[in-house]
Amino acid sequence: MIRLLIAVLTTITLGACAHAPAYDPQDPLEVVNRKVYKFNDVADRYVLRPVAKTYADITPQPVKTGVSNFFDNHLTYPITIVNGVLQLKFKQAASDTGRFLLNSTVGILGLVDVASQQGMERHDEDFGQTLGYWGVGEGWFLMLPLLGPSTNRDLIGRGGDYFSDPTYYVDEPQVEYPLIALRAVDSRAGLLGTPENFLNQQLDPYVAIRTAYLEKRWNLIHDGNPPPDDDFEDFGDE
């Protein structure tokens, strides 16, 4: 559900900017996906959201900012660096490595986002985008239990990212599991408000989420500058 809300929030932010070409998404599992969506919605409403709201209410803002910066720098950015290289974006990968090192040292183990203060651009890459970069089709739309929207391509991408995620190499369960839990709560706390209000206004939240997610992924694969719609009449047949 975290990824689900991120997708919606991204669509709101992009607005009328670059968007995915119009096509009928491949969703042969829609009946099952809708049931999974309802399950995820209940789990988020009665478990994750209340925990995240409590965390947001009792945690001082400087602490929340530091926690978010730490996760972004140490657990997310290594994935971005690796996939930048896999997409042959060597200059970007070098810049991202510098950003990672600067925040890890001057930024006090990533608690302070010094790189952004210095004007260093932040990028977002993952193995699903890498597969798309090399021409792998998205396949079916999927709604995964607790994890939210995905596609066949992005599901495979999750496996690739798993080995780039530093938590994979943490051998101590008493460290790994609390990190994963805090990461989930912190991510959900950062999405309280706008995405939920947006979903409540939709006649069919499932379709809104599906569209938002696919558009988000399309834009990420093309770094925010997708080709004209006319060039992708067969996009839905990938």
N, C-alpha and C positions, 0 to 999 in steps of 0.2 A: 504493500500500500504506500510505502514511502516513495518508490519509483513512480507509482500511479499519480500521486499528488505533485511530484516534481514535474511530470509530463504536463499536467494541467497548468501549473504555475508558469512553465516555460511558454506555453501557448499564449497565455494571457500577456506575458511580457513581450513576446514577439509581435503580437497583434497582427497588423497588416503587412508585416515584413515578409521576407522570403518564406515560402510555404511549399508544402508537398503538392505534386500534381494531383489533379482530381482523378480518382479511380475508385472502383469498388474493391475494398480490401479483401484478401482471402481469409475468410473466417468460417470455414466449414464446421468448426467446433463451437459455434456461437451458443448453442443451447447449453453445452457444458460450461463454456466460458462465463455465461451469465450467472450460472449457479455458483461458480467459484468466486465471481465478483461479489455476489451477495454474502457469501461466507466471509470474504475479506473485509467487506464493509462492516459486518457485525463485529468481527475481531478488532477492527480499528476503532469502532465506536465505543466498545465496552472494555477494551484492554489498552491498546497502544495510545489512543488519544488521551484518555484520562491520566495515564502515567506521564505522558509527555507534557500535559498541561500542568500537572503537579510539579514536574521538574522545572518548567519555565517559570512558575510562580515563586518557587522557593530558592532558585539559584540566582545569585547576583549576575547582572549582565556581563561584567568583565570576565567572570568565570565561564559563562556560557560561550562567550566569544572565543576565549582561549581554548576551550574544549573543541569547538567547531574548527578552529584553525589547526589544532593538533591532528584531528582526524583527516582533515582535508590535505594537510601536508604529508603526513607519514603513511596514511592508509589508502589514500586515493591517488595522490600524485605519482607514485611509482608506476601505477598502471598507465597513467597518461604518458609518462616518459617512454615506457617500453613500447606502447602502441604508436607513439609518434615515430619511433625508429622503424617499426614494422610497416608504416605507411610512407617511408622514405622522406619524412619531414625532418631531415637532420638538423636544420637550423633551428626549427621549433623545439626539437628534442634537446638540443644544446641549451637553449634559453630556459626550458623547463627544468633541466638539471641544475642550472645556476639558481633558478628560483627555489628549488628544493633545498639546495645547500645553504643558500642565504637564510631562508626561514629556519632551517635546522640548527644554525649556529647563532647568527646575530638575533634571530627571532626566538631565541630561548627554547630550543627543541620544538619549534613550530607553533608555540603558543601565541606568537605575535606575527602577523602577516606583513613582515617588513618589505617583502618583494613587491607587493601591491602598492605600498607607500612610496616605493622607488619607481613606480610606473611600469613594472614588469608585467606583461600580459599573462593572464591565466588561461590555460587551455583545458579542454575536456575530451579525452580520447579513451576508447576501450576496445576490446577485441571484437565486439560486434561491429563497431565502426570500421575496424581494420578489414573484416570480412567484406563489408559493403564496399569499402574502398577498392578492393580487388575484384569486385564484380559479383560477389555471392548474393543471390536473391534473398529477399526477406522471408519468403515462405508464408506459412500461416500465422495469423495473429493468435496469440495465446494469453490466457489469464492464469497466472500461476498462483497456487495457494500461498497466502501471506506475502509473496514477493511482488504481486501485481502484474501489470501488462508486460508482454514480451512478444517475440516472434521466434520462429525456428532458428533463424540466424542469431538472434541475440541470446537465445538459450544456449547455443553452442559457445557464444562469446563469453557467457558467464563462466563456463568451464575454463576458458583460456585466462580470464582475469583472475580466477581463483589462485593460480600459481604466481601471479604478479602481486597479489595482496600480501603484505607483510604478516598479517595475522595467520596466514597459512603456515608460517615458519615458527610460530609461537608454540612451543611444546608443553607449556604449563597450562592445563585447563583452568586453574584458578585465576590466570591472567587473561587467557584467550576469551573465555565466555563473558566475563564482565566487560571486556572491551567491545565485544560484539553487541551486547545489550545496551551499553551506554551510547554506542554509535547509532543504534537504531532509534533510541529515545531522543538523542540530540538532533538527528535528522528530522524526526517527526515534529519536534518542538519548533523547529525553524519554519514549519509549514502550517502552523496554526493560523486560521483566519481565512485569508483570501481564497485559497483553492477550495475550501469547504463551501464557502458562500457561492462560488462559481458553480460547483456541482449541484447545489440545492436549487439553482435557477434553471437547470437543464431538464427538458421533458424526458430525455433518455440519457441518464448519466453514463451508462455503459458505452453508448455510441460516442458521447463526448470524450470519454477517456480514451477510447480506441483511436479516435481521430487525433486527439492531442498527442498521444504517444507516438503514433506513426509519423506525424508531422515533425515532432521533436527529433526523432531518429533520422529522418530524411535531411533535416537541416544540419544536424551534427555531422553526418557523413560528408556533406558538402561544405562544411565549415561556414554555414550560414549563407552560402551563395549557390543554391541549387540551380541546375539548368532550367531553361524555359519549359513550361508545362507541355508545349507542343512536341518537344523532343522525346517525351516519355509516354506516348499513348498506350504502350504495352507494359507499362510499369507494373500494373496489377497482375500481369501474367507471369511474373518472375517466379 
